[in-house]
């Protein structure tokens, strides 16, 4: 693998608003170029007239479907949104990007990070952002982005900001200056979803299939589900074993780990072979116990740790979850087998455990059976075992082999 220093055609794209952050952007540019790495300065300033850049704000704005007039508005919120759209469309046309470094506050981060998200996994992407010390999930999305907190605002170079920006610049240079180790990509890639309460199942499946597949396990925390589906849409996964569909609970009942309304849509769009199950559909995820909404205070709550509190789903909620998933499965045109673990959907919902509720589980299973339009290629399979039982694990592996043969 060639690095950017060896390849004169590649460039680090340095992106920011030159009307407010010119000195900081030039500072990181000079540090990167001092190492022999080529840079491209990109100005996304809504009110910028900077000419000493490689790609001007007006050039970017021309990529918006409605033209520059949609970007250069008095309404800052709309202008930021539309500049982000234009930048993303511009970046999609570029083939010389070896890395991307962005500087910004809330507006700059909103403009720049969607373009970082579309870069391939492994392409270095560093966002120095004043938003980096909070919830960054909307900025990072399903990407391998680094976000760095600048401590001070990016509003003038000073003794605190200079070393932070220098670290960002040198980190980018380090990432692109060393070749990756050889990667064996001869095996087809397989996506699996896992939670702590489904770990024994997913680990065993991965171990059983590892000789023939490059198994990628995604933590079903919202971002994990989105990342897996992003790779499905990109054609980088040849199959999915979606044991842990718990993100649907958080979507429907205000949890903090939702993967959004689009969960399972990539399966329908692509027809990728799919084995699914009810992993952790017994729970909605919240943060610390003190964050539980008042309407849920009297529910069956389980403190997983100081930062995570779980809420048991009810009969009514499980019915809604099952119907939501069932409708998504009905839209799938590829081979599908969805497994029902009749004796427990997680390690804490088995008989005698804190979330055991046979009525809620039964409502979930009935809703799926009532909703899914089964065919020769789309089946609901009941398994008389809990989700981590070897019997269930064997059936999941069998299902995967069956759908791969279709």
N, C-alpha and C positions, 0 to 999 in steps of 0.2 A: 504494500500500500504506500503510495507516495504521499508525503506531507506537503503543506502549502509552500514551504520554503523551497522544496524541490520543484514544485509545479508553478511556473510563473503566471499561469492563466487563472489560478484560483485566488480568492480574496476574502478577507474578513470584512463583512458588512457591519459598519458602525452606525447605529441608527439613534436619532434623537431629535428634539426640537431645537433647532439652532437659534431661534428667536429668544430662547430662555436658557439654553445650556451649551452655548458655543464653546466657552473656555474649557469646560469639562470634556466635551467630545473631542476637541483638538488635543487635549492632554493625553487621553487614552490612545488616540490615533498616533501621536508622536512616539509613545512608548512601544506600541506594537510595531511600527515601521522601523524603529531602531534595532529590532531583532532581525530585520530583513524580510518581514512578512508584508505582503501587499494589503492595502486597505481600500475600502470604498465607503465614502462618507455619504450618508442618506439623511436628508432633512425632511422631517415630518411635521414641522412647525405650521400650525394653522395660519399664523399671521407672519410667517417668515418670508423675508425677501433675500435671504443669503444666496449669494452667487458662487462663493468659493467652496462648493461642494460637488461631489460627483453626480449625485441624483438630487435634483431640486424638488421642493415641495410641489411646485406647479406641475412638474413632470409626473410625480406620483398621482396627483389629483386627476390627471387626464385618464388614468386607468379606472376611475369609478364609472360604472355603467351609465350614469347620468351626466358624466363630465365634471370638470372642475367646479362648476357652479353648485354642485351638490356638496362640495367639501368646504369651500371658502364662504362660510355662513357666519352670521352674528350669533346664532344659537350654538354655543360651544359644545353642548352635549351631542347634537346632531353632527357637528363638524368633526368631532373626535371619532364618532362611530363611522362616519363615511370615509375619513382618512384611513382608518383601519382597514376598511373594505378595499380601498384603492391600493394600499400598500400590499395587502395579501395577493391581490391580482397581479401586481408588479412582480413580487417575489416568485410567483408561480412561473414566470417567464424566464427566470435567471438560472443559468447552469454553472456559474462560476463561484457560487457561495461555498466556501469551505468552513465557515463559522459565522456566527452572528453575535454581536455585542450591543445591547441596548441600554440606554440611560433614561430614566423617567420617573415622574411622580405617578399619581393615579391616572391622569390623562395619557401620558406617554406610555405607561405600561399597558393601558387598554388599547392603544394604537399598535404597539410593537409585538406584544406576545402572541396574538393570533397568527402572525406570520412565522414566528418561531415554531409554533405548534405544527405547522405543515412541513417543516424541514424533516428529512429522514432521521430515524433513530440513529444515534451515533454522531450526527453532525453537531459539533459543539455549539451551544447556545447559552449565553449568560445574560441575565437581565438584572442590572443594578437598579433597584426600585425602592422607593420609600414605603411601598406597600408590603415589602418582603417579610416584615415581622408579624404579619397577621395571617388571615386565612388566604392562602395563595392559590387555592384550587381552581378558581375561575381563570387565573392567569396561566398556570402550568398546564391544565387540562390533561390530555393523555400523552404528553410529551416528556422527554428526558431533559427538561430545562433546569438550569441552575438559577436560583434567585438569590441576590446578595443585598443585604440591608446596608445602606450607606451611612447609617447612624445620623448624620446631619442631613438636612435637605440638600438636594443637588441644585444649589443656588449660589455658587461661588466657591472657588477652590480654597481650602483651608487645611490646617495641619491634621485634621481628622479625616477629611474626605480624600485627600491626595493618596494616602496609603491604601485606602479601600479601593479607589479606582485603579491604582497601580496593581493591586492584587487581581482585580478583574481582568486587566489587560494581560498580565503575565500568565494568568490561568488559561486564557484563550490561546496564547502562544504555546504554552505547555501541552495543551490538548491536541493541537494540530501539528506539533513538531515531532511527535513520536508515533510510529506506525502501530496499528493494532496487531495483537497476536493473530496468528492464522486461525480462522474460524471454519469448522467443518459444517457446511450448510447442505450436505448431501441428503440428510434425512428430512422428510417432510415435517413441518412445524405443526404442533398441536397445542391449542389453548385450553387451559383448565382453570376453574375458579375455586377459591378456597377461603375459608374462614377458620378461626381457631377451633370452632365446634364441629368442623368437617375435615380437619387436618388428617386424621388417620385414614379416612376414605381416599382423599385426593392424593396423599402421599403414596399410598399403596397402588393406586391406578397409575400414577406417574412412573413409579419404579417398575411396574409390570410392562409398560409400553416404551420405556426409555431406550431399549436396544434398537427399536425401529422408528422412533419419533423423537424429534427435538421438542421436549415437553416444556411449555412455558406456563407457569402457574401465576395467576393474577389474584391479588388480594381483593376480595369483593367489598371494597370500601367506597364505592362510587367511582373514584378515579380508575380503579382496577378494571371494573366492567367497561368503562368508556374506552380505556386503552386497548382491551382485548377486541372490542368491536371495531375500533379504528384499524387494527391490524387485519381483521376479517375483511373490511371494506377495501383495504390496500392489497388484498390477495396474498397476504403473508402467512395466513394460517390455512392449512388444508383440512382441518377438522376442529371441532369444539366439544369438550366434555364439560358442560356447564353445571357442575354439581351444586354450586352455591349461588342461588338466585335471590339471595336476601336483599339485594339493593332495591328490589321492587317494594318491599315493606317500607323502606325509608321514603321512597317516592310517594307512596300513597298515604302515609301517616306521619309525615312531618319529621322523619328522622334526619340525621346529619350525614348519612352516607348513601345518598341516592345517586344513581347513575343517569337519572333523567328519564324523560318520556321515551327516549329513543332506544332504551334497553331492549334487545332482541331484534331490533330492526335490521341490523346488518346480516343477521342469519336469514331473514326473509329476503333481503335484497340479493344476496349472493347465492343462496341455496347450498351453502357449505354444510357438509354432513354434521349433524348435531345430536348429541346426547345431553339431555338436561335432567334436572331433578329439583327437589324441594329444599335443598340445603339451607338451613337457618331461616326458613320462612316462619319460624316461631318467634321471631324477635324483630323489634325496631330499635335502632341504635341512637342513643343520645350521648351527650358529653357527661360531665360530672352530675351527680345526683341532684345538685342544686339547680341544674338547668332544665329539669323536666317541666314541661308546660303544666300549668295548674290543672287542666282538664284530665291529665294523666296521673296525678299524684296518688290516686287510690288504686292504681293498677298493680298487677304482679310485676314488680321491678327487681332486677338483679344487678348488683354492683359488680361488674366485671373487673374493674380497677378504678383508681381515683379519677381517671379521665373518661371512662366508658361505663354507661349505665344501659342495660338492656330492658326492654318492655315486652312482655309476652303478648302475642297477638291473640285476639278473641275469635270466637266462632264467626261473628259477623265480618270481622276484618279478614279472616282466612278465606271466607267465601268470596270477598271482593278481590283478594290477591289471586285466588285460583282463576276467577273469571278474567282478570286482566292478563295473566300469563296465557290462558287458553286462547284469547282473541289474538294475541301475538303469534302463537303457534299456528293458528289457522291461516295466517298470512304467509307461512313458510312453504316454499315449493320444493325444497330439497328434502333429503331423507331425515326424519326426526324420530327419535324414541325418547320419551319423557318418563322417568321412573318415579314411582311413588313408594317411599320407604315407610311401610305401614306401621312400623313399631318405633318410629321416632325420626324427626327431620334434623336433629342435631344431637350432640352429646349431652345436652342438658334438657332434652324433651323426652328422653326415654322414660320408661316406667320407674317411678321413685325419684326422679330428678326434679329440679326446681321449676322447670317449664313444662312438665308433663301435663298434657291436656288432650285427652283422646277425642273429646267432642270437637275441639278446634281443628285438630288434624283431620278428623273425618269430614268436616265442612270444607277444608281445603281440597282434599282428594275428590270429594263429590263435585265441587265446582269445576275442577279440571276435567273430570270425566263427562260432566254435563255440557261443557263448553267446547272442548276440542272435537273437531270433525275428523274422526279417525279414518285413515285410508290404508292401503297396502304400504305406503311410504311414510305414514305418520301414525305413530302408535303411542298409547299410554300403557305403561307396564307396571302392574302392582307387584311389589316384592315384599314378602312376609319377613321383614328384617328391618333393623334401624339402619340409618345411613352409613354408620361406621362399621357395620357388621361385615365379616368376610363374605357372607352370602350376597349381600347387596353389592359389594365391590366386584365380585365375580360377575354379577349380572350386568353391571355397568360396562365392564370390559367386553363382555359378550355382545352387548348392544352396539358398542362402538365398532367391533369387527363386522357386525351384520350391516350396519349402515354404510360402512366403507366399501362393502361389496356391491351395494346397490348402484 
